[in-house]
Every structure is written in structure tokens, then in C-alpha cells.
């Protein structure tokens, strides 16, 4: 028996936003009501989140083929994988960019391993050397390349194409699978920090820097000491790099301090009374590829994670100068090991010959870059969020 379909009536399209709004309000009201009920029963925030998620949120499922495998398709047109995928391990690409320029100055690949209740955060330096379509460039320009070449006419569509292009560039060269992406500009970053009531942290150094020629002008003026950073102050902290010996690499270490403090403040300051507006603010300031169900599930899992199981590091690299420009070149052996151990979501090792198969992270006929790329130096730059929380990080300064 065929289903009866209600004919579409274009005259009633104007009611669609109202209907969507009512559905959202109803959904949030139900969640809040359930949360209040759980709260009155004596549950903590993690307990409330578990209680609510058990009623509404399903565990995400992702089907994908390993980057090194042939894309086999069954009779229904569904992709098949010749090696099994870990169904509780997921990779995310998280990007932050300046509100004016298209360069992505913050790039992180994050693995969430729910089986082992662990999270791994790898920061990709913005100056990472990479070749795209035969042209050497910095990694932070790749998003803009795909954004500008997008056939989409609206900003959201261009952002999606930029993120898909960056994700594909990283996944194909690192031989890993990126399941989801999230994109945020600095304005959204500040709004999210303000939404949780600021980030409590110790600013390790006096930070002062001005640049009248940026548009808008950049003013950084923070004092050393324990304090609560609002959105504007947090933006100043994560952008400062003028006195770090290693420039942007020093800033990435400072961002590890901030991320740890942010996670701690998020856990301490979110309650049943503000969880809905905070989540609304966060989702409203992100462009992402997650469904509502998947986002809720991952946030719930991440919030319950112990800091000792959260690992942070910058991709193994060495700074170089190439035609007068400042770059960092990754260490192939160390990065291959990192990709295999921390970001491989399949149950067989990444074949070494498919990792950076086209040598896009180096230039074979440049002896300086190629020597760095082929470095056999052991990588020991990992930090747990617990260690950072307790001991901080030493960031070398020029003065």
C-alpha cells in the first residue's frame, strides 16, 4: 500500500521557522524538565547528563573505509571495509581562524577513544610545510584555498567546502580517517568563553603587545597571576606569541595551558541552571558536521573523562627557513608512529608505504627540508592534562 502524501503548499512556507522554533523550545523544555527532576534526586551534573542521554541520545555509528584500502561496494551500494573499524574511536578536525583573514591559525586533530575513556589532542602548527597540487605552502592556507574555489554562493557552504578540503588533505597524507569537523572564528571563541562565565587560570607571564596595522588593531595586555579570563582576555592569551623563543610553537604550548583550564572551568561552572544557554551559545558559534545526537553524545562522554587520560602534544617537527619564509617540517618517522598509535581507527596498522605516499610534507630535492623530514629523533613532547593542571608548562621566552 502506497503512503498518502500531503501536497506541499508554498503559501504556508512562512510558518516553517515558527514550527522549528516551537520544536526546539519543546525539546529544550523536556530536557530541562528531565534535568531538574534528576537534579532534585541528588544527581551531579555528569549524572544528569548520563540520565538525560540515556533517554534521548544514541551512540554514533560511522561507516568508513581505511584510506589505504580499495573502496569496495556491496550490492546495495554501501561501502565495505576489508579490515574492521574500531566502533568506539572517532577522529575530529577542529579549526579556529581569524575573523578577517582565511588563514586557520589553530588546527587540531582530536581522537576520542570511548573504549579506553581517553582523548588525544594533536596541534598542527600553522606553518607546517605541505605541498598541495604541486605547490609548496603553509598548512594554514589550505582551508582558504578550498574556500575560495568553492562553487557555493553562501558563506556556510564555502566554510563546509573549506573544511572538507582541509580534512581530506590531512587524512590522505596522514593516512588516517577524519570523521567530523568543527570550525570557529575568534568572535565565536570569545562568546563561548563568556557563556561559561570565563576561564579560571594562572597567566604565567606579563603579556603585552600591540599591532595598530591589523584590521581590527590587536591589543594584548595581560598581567601574570591567577585570574578569570573573559572572552576578550582569553583571545588575547591564545593569540600572544611575541616574546616566545619559538614563536608560534610557544603559543601552541600556551594554548595547551588554556585548553586544560577551559576544560576544568567548563566542568566546574556548568550546572543544570545554565547548561541549555551554554550549549546553545557553543553550537551557535560553530560550523560543524555533527548531528545533534552525535554532538550531545560526544560532549557527554568528554565531560566525564579523567584529566589523566587526556593527552596533548604538538605534531613532531623542526622549524626551517624556505625561500625566506618560516616553516616547520614534520618528522616522518615520529608522525607515522603518532598516526598509527593515536589516530588509526582501524584494527590493522597503517601500511608505512601509504603514509605521506606522495611526500607532500617534504621536498625530495631540498637537502635541508628532506633531512628534517627524515629525522629519526625520538618524540617525547606529550603532556597529560593532569600534568599541565598540576605543574603547568615551561614556555621559553626571549626576555
N, C-alpha and C positions, 0 to 999 in steps of 0.2 A: 504494500500500500504506500503510495507516494505521500509525502508530507505536504500539508497545506501551508502555503507561504502567504504572509501578509504583504500585499503590494506596498512598495515604497512610495511615500508621498512627500515630495520635495517641499511642500508648504509647511511641513512640520519639522524640518531640519533645525530650525532655530531653537527647538526645545531640547536638542541633544546635550548642549552644555549644562543645562539645568538638571537633566536626568543624571548625567555623570556626576555632577556636584552632589546631588542627593545620595547617590550610591556611595560616594566617598565618605560623606558625613555619616551615613548609616553604618558603614564598615568601621570607621574610627570610633563611633559611639559604642558599637558592640565590643570592640577591642578594649576600649577604656572601661566599659562596664565589667567585662570579664576580669580585667586587670585590677579594678577596685575590689571586686569580690575576692580575688586571690590575695590582694594586699591585706584585706581585713582578716583573712585567715592566717596571717602571720608569715606569708612567703616573702623572701627577699626579692630584689629586682631580678637576679638570674632565675630564681624560682618562678617568678611571674612570667618571665619571657618563655621559660620552658612550658609552663601551664598553658599559655595562650597558643604557643606554636604547636603544641600537641593537638589542639583543636582545629587549627586553620592551616598550618604550614606543612607542606610535603617536602621530603628530601629531594633535592635536584638530581636529575639524571642527565648525563651528557654522553652523546654518541660521537665518536671521532675515530679517525684512522691515524696511526702513528705517521709522523712526517716522512719517515724513511720507507713506508710501505706503499705498495701499489694500491690504488683506490679500487677495491673490489666491491661490486654492487650485486645485490641479490635480485631475485625475480620481481620483488616489489619496488625496486629502485632504491632500497636502503643500503647505506654503506656498511660494509663488513670489515672487521679488523682481523688480521691473521694472528695477532697477539692481543691478549686481554688487556683491558684498561682497568686501572685501579678505580673503583667506583666511589671512593671517598677522598680522592685527591684532585684538586682543582687549581688551575693557574689563572691569575688575573694580571692584566696590564693596567697600571694606574699612572695617570699623566696629569701634571699641573703645568699650565702655561701662563705667560704674562697676558694681561687683558688687552694689550695693544699689539704686540708682535705675535707671530705664529710659532715662534720657537718654543719647544717644550723643554723647559729648564729643569723640570722634575719628572723623572721616569723611573718607575719601579715595577719589577716583576715579582708577584707575590704568589707563593704556593700555600694553600690551606689544606692540610692533611688531617682530615677528621678522624681517620683510623687511629692515628697516633697523637691526636689532640695537639698538633704543632703548627706553627706558621713560620715560613721563611720569607724574608723581605730582602731582595737584591736591588740595590740602587744602580741604575745605569748612568754613568757620567754623561752630561750633556755634550761634552767634547769628544765622545767616543768616535774613533775613526771607523768609517764604514763606506763601502762603495755601493751605490745604487744605480743600476742601469749603466754601469761603466764609469760613473762619475764619483770621484772621492768627495766625501762631505762629512760634516759632523752629524751625529745621530739626532741631535735636537732639531735638525732641519727637515727630517723625513716626514713628520706629520704635515708640515706646511706644504711640502711637495704634493702629497696626495690630496690635501685640502684644496689647493689651487687648481689641480687638474680634475677635480670632481665635476661631474655633469649636473649635480644637484643645484637647484636655484636658491634653496633656503639654507640658512646657517647651520641648522641642526643636521641637515643632510650632508653638508660639507664636512662637519665635525665627524660624523659617523664614517664617512669615506676616509678622512684623515687618520682616524683611529684604526680602522680596518687595515689600511695600508701599512701603518707603523707596526701593528700586531703581526701582520703577515711577514714583514721584513725581518722582525726579530725571530719569529717562530721558524721561518725557513732556514735562517742562518744558524740559529742555536739548536735546531732540530728538536724543538720542544713544541708542545701544544698549548696555545693560549685560548682559554675557554671564554673569558669575559673581559670587558674593558670598562674603565671608568675615567672620565675626563672632567677637569675642573680648572677654572681660571682663578686668579688671585682674589677677585672680588668675592667669589663663592667661598674661597678658603676662609676669608675673614668673617663672613656671615656664619659659617659653621662653627668657628671658634666662639663667636659671640653667643650663638644659640645654646652652647653647653655651659655658658657662664664663665668663659675664659679658661686658660690653661695655667695651672699652678706649676711653676718650675723655677729652678735656680739658673739665672743667666750667668755664665761663667766669666764673662769679660765685659768691660765697658765697650759698647758698640756705637761708634759714631761715624757717619758717612753721609755726604750729600752729593747729589748729581742734578744740577739745575737743567741739564740738557736733555734728560729723559722726559718723555711725554706720557703721563704726567711726571713732574720732577720727583726724584727719590730722596726721601729724608729718613735717615736711621739714627735714632737717638735713644739708646737703652743703657741703663746702669747695671753694674754687677749686683747680684744678690737674689734672694728668694722673692718671688713676686707672682702676681696673677697677670698673665698677658691677655689683653683683649685682642680682637681681630686685627686691628691695625698694628699693635705691638708684635703680635705673632708673625705677621707678614714681614715686619722689619727684621725679626730674628732669623727667619728662614732665608731671607734674601742677602743678609750680610755676608761678605767674604773678603773685604778689602785688606784686612791685616793677616789673613791666614797664609801661612807659608805656601801651602799647596792650592791656594785659590779655591776653585770650585770643589775640589776634593775635600778641603777643610770644611766647606759649607755642608757637604754631604754628611760629615760626622756631626756637625751641629744639628742637622735635621734628624739624625738618629736620636739625639737628646730630646728634641721636640716631639718626635713621634712617641717615644716612651712616655713623656709627660702627658701628651694628649690622651693616650690610651688610659693612663691612670686617672686623669681628670674625668674622662668620659665615664669610667666605671663608678667613680665617686659621686658624680654630680647628677647622673641620670636617675630619675625616680618615676614612679607611676604618675606623678603630677605634671611632669614635663616631657615624658618620652614621646608623646604624639607630636607636639610642636617641634621638638628637636629633630625627629626623624623626617618630618615634613620639610624642615629647612634644609637638611642634608640632601634629601632626594631632589629638592627643588634647585639645588646648586650643582648638580652633577648631570652630565650626559653619560649614559651607561647602556650596556647591552643586557642587563639582568632583568628578569621578570620580577614583579613584586614579591612573588612567593620565594624565588631564589635569593633575592636581596635580604628578605627577612630571615630566612634560614641561615645564611652565612653570617649576618650580624649577630644573631643569637649564639651561634657556635663560637665566634671570635670573642665575644664579650665574656665567655666563661673560661677562656684559655688562660692557663697559668703563665706568668711572665717568663718563667724559666724555660718554657717551651716555645718562646718567640725568638727567632734568630734574625739578626740584621747584619748586612755587610754590603760594601761597595764591590762591584764586579772587579776581579783581579786585573790590574792594569799598570802601566807606566806612562807618565807624561812624555810627549815628544814635541818637537817643532817640525812642521812640514810646510815648506814654502812660506815661512814667516808666520804661520798660524799655529795656535796652541791646540794640540790634540792629546788624547790618551789612547793608547793601543792596548787592547786586551791581550792577556796571556792565554794562548790557545789551550795548552795542556790543563791549566788550572780551571779555565772556563768550561772546558769539556767535562771535567770532573764535577764541577758545580752543577752543570746542566743535568748530568746523569743522576747525581745523588739527591738533588733538591727539587728539580723541576720536571723530571721524567714521570709522567703519569701512567706509563705503561709498564707491564711486568716483565719486560726484557730490556737489556741495556741498549742505549743509543749506539748504533754502529759508529765507530770513530771516523770512518771514511765519509759519513754523511754530515758530520758536524762541520759547519762552515765549508761545505764542499767546494764552493767557488772562490774561496779565500777572499771573501768580501771584507774581512776585518784586517786585511793587510795589503801590502803591495809587494809582490814577489820580487820585483827588480829593485826595490829600495832596501839597501842593506840595513839601514838604521831601524826602520819600521819592522822589517822582517825579523831582525834579531830580537826585538822586544816581543813580537808575536810568538816566536818560538822559545821564549823563556821557559826554563824548567824550574823556576823558583817556586818553592812550596808556598801555598796560600794559607795565611794564618790571620786573616782580617775579620773573623767573625766575632760577633758580640751577642750575648743574650740580653733581652730587655731587662731581665732581673739584674744582671751585672751593671748595665747602664743606670738603672734606677738606683742602685746602691752606691756605685763608685763613680758614676759619670764617665766622661771620655776626655783624654788629653788631646787637645787640638793645638798643634804647633802654630805659633804666631810670630810674625816678623818683628813685632815690638810689643 
